[in-house]
Amino acid sequence: MRRTAEVVIIGGGVTGASIAFHLAGRGVRDILVLERRFLASGGTGRSVGVIRQLYPTPETTGMVVRSLVVFQRFADAVGGEAGYVGCGVLIGVSAGMRPQLERAVALQRSLGIRAEVLEPEEATRIEPRIDPDALGAVLYEPESGYGDPTAVTMGYAEAARRHGVTIEQGVEVTAIDRAGDRVTGIETASGDRVAARVVVNAAGLWSPAVARLAGVELPIVVGRHPVFVVERDPGFGPAHIVYLDLAGGSYVRPETGGLTLTGSLTDDETRHPMDPELLGGDVSLEEAIPVLERTRRAVPRLIEARYRRGWAGAFDITPDWMPILDESPLRGFYIAAGMSGHGFKLSPAVGEMMAAILTGAEPAVSREPFRLDRFAAPAPAGTFVASYLGS
Ligand SMILES: Cc1cc2nc3c(=O)[nH]c(=O)nc-3n(C[C@H](O)[C@H](O)[C@H](O)COP(=O)(O)OP(=O)(O)OC[C@H]3O[C@@H](n4cnc5c(N)ncnc54)[C@H](O)[C@@H]3O)c2cc1C
């Protein structure tokens, strides 16, 4: 069957859903989202959902500021629930990292973010269960927290549908058609063809494979980032705050049912490339133990917590750990991928920026740092930790 669409978006994760919503909001009609499995079945559904605001560049800070206000009033701004819990976020750094933290915070505050640098002991007033001893400073972001990436995806998808967007699940794009240097449409696994002058690659962990269908190479590595779940002991007390221990290399984020999600902050994802088809698979206790040891050093009171399970997550990582939001060398074929572990908290602003780019409007935040051709010269290197503090 041959059909036409104005815009085809490949991928029904939080990125694709947000782009569809924002694009429809700009008056674009005949938008088709194709998702090979089901909405949020990719990295989005495996995410930890932390929303912190510490970024070292004005553009990424601007993106997260614009996103946070959407999470805070998601029901009004979009519809549905974002599951946003503004419990606050603490970010612990070593003494050596403190100057970078001070610089990044000065920038944040100049852009209107509420954040303060605390002495380690002071931070225990906010969360008495963290261990301040190995820290040089702690950043406190009282308005940050975490949200529910699946719920946000559903909210955007439902709102997009209300604006006339068609979302088809269980439809895999298997070919991208071109005429010369222009995209002309896509083909699906069942042999359907959709003619379109604009195709957006929002395929997350599969974005390099989808780009290759169009003959485009993306500088993206899919790197493993496992998540571990522990059950706090009954005497732990009220849920803890979100705590990112950049000095010790772990994080904790509370979950309902007395659970805590935890993982590594040691920048080792790119050393562990992962086949995205393994997403969500079990992890071994052997893999969990060193991470749980770091978590327990960060929050000693978790020593009594019981390990429950874990899952294999992964990030789509660019060399500078920042997204690609741009047209590719194939005209009409756009990339919104390489989220590098930030794709949930930035998703409202990513959708907003992509909708502006696709309609030829000026984005609210400069798009320069997100251009694909920044990797044309020898790639600027980055790390996840540098995405907090700068290098
Ligand atoms: C373990 C983990 C923890 C994280 N923690 C955080 C965090 O604390 N804070 C934060 O901001 N971000 C976090 N992230 C990152 C964030 O969740 C992701 O960047 C974001 O959800 C990616 O969304 P996406 O829509 O770009 O990609 P995905 O969610 O991967 O969506 C891509 C979709 O494309 C579909 N697809 C692929 N190929 C095709 C095809 N050929 N045809 C049709 N459909 C296709 C897939 O099925 C998938 O549903 C985390 C991620 C993980 C995995």
The ligand as an ORCA input file, in Angstrom:
! r2SCAN-3c Opt
* xyz 0 1
  C      18.835      3.061     32.351
  C      18.584      4.450     31.864
  C      18.574      5.490     32.761
  C      18.332      6.778     32.314
  N      18.235      7.785     33.224
  C      17.918      9.034     32.792
  C      17.699     10.061     33.728
  O      17.806      9.838     34.941
  N      17.351     11.280     33.269
  C      17.251     11.547     31.914
  O      16.982     12.677     31.552
  N      17.443     10.580     31.015
  C      17.768      9.341     31.422
  N      17.952      8.346     30.526
  C      17.945      8.685     29.104
  C      16.565      8.843     28.556
  O      15.657      7.989     29.191
  C      16.636      8.571     27.060
  O      17.609      9.454     26.487
  C      15.316      8.813     26.381
  O      14.264      8.143     27.016
  C      15.444      8.346     24.945
  O      14.224      8.522     24.308
  P      14.135      8.365     22.750
  O      12.711      8.537     22.390
  O      15.148      9.239     22.107
  O      14.641      6.885     22.453
  P      13.907      5.427     22.778
  O      13.148      5.553     24.027
  O      14.979      4.442     22.663
  O      12.884      5.358     21.609
  C      13.227      4.996     20.309
  C      12.075      4.174     19.761
  O      12.320      3.909     18.390
  C      11.774      2.662     18.099
  N      12.410      2.172     16.869
  C      13.691      1.782     16.709
  N      13.918      1.396     15.446
  C      12.751      1.569     14.764
  C      12.357      1.330     13.430
  N      13.219      0.860     12.533
  N      11.083      1.601     13.071
  C      10.196      2.077     13.971
  N      10.523      2.307     15.291
  C      11.788      2.066     15.674
  C      12.120      1.821     19.321
  O      11.292      0.698     19.431
  C      11.941      2.826     20.449
  O      10.668      2.738     21.052
  C      18.141      7.040     30.939
  C      18.123      5.969     30.037
  C      18.323      4.692     30.494
  C      18.258      3.546     29.526
*
